[in-house]
Amino acid sequence: MCRKCGKEITETNITRSSACPFCGADLHSCINCKFYSPGSHYDCHETIEELVKDKEHSNFCDFFKLNPNPAGADSTQKKSADAKAAFNALFGE
């Protein structure tokens, strides 16, 4: 599933130049990877040696695997939004 538009991706061979057929977003990116884990070292469960600064655009990572559980990826965004809302409620912003 594309993390940008939420549409199902049926392509199985994702390369660095692969793009979502619906919205054109890069597919070989950290946010679409099953190893993407915000808060982990370099935001990745794999042992990568270099930081990938732009998590939403194509990169050359050899560990990339399309996330088979996009609901888990979306829950990360929901947790972030919930944490921000709780922070704002705590400080009255």
Buried (B, 14 or more C-beta within 10 A) or exposed (E): BBBBEEEEBEEEEBEEEBBBEEEEBBBBBBBBBBBBBBEEEBBBBBEBEEEBEEBEEBBEBEEBEBBEEBEEBEEBEEEEEEEEEEEEEEEEE
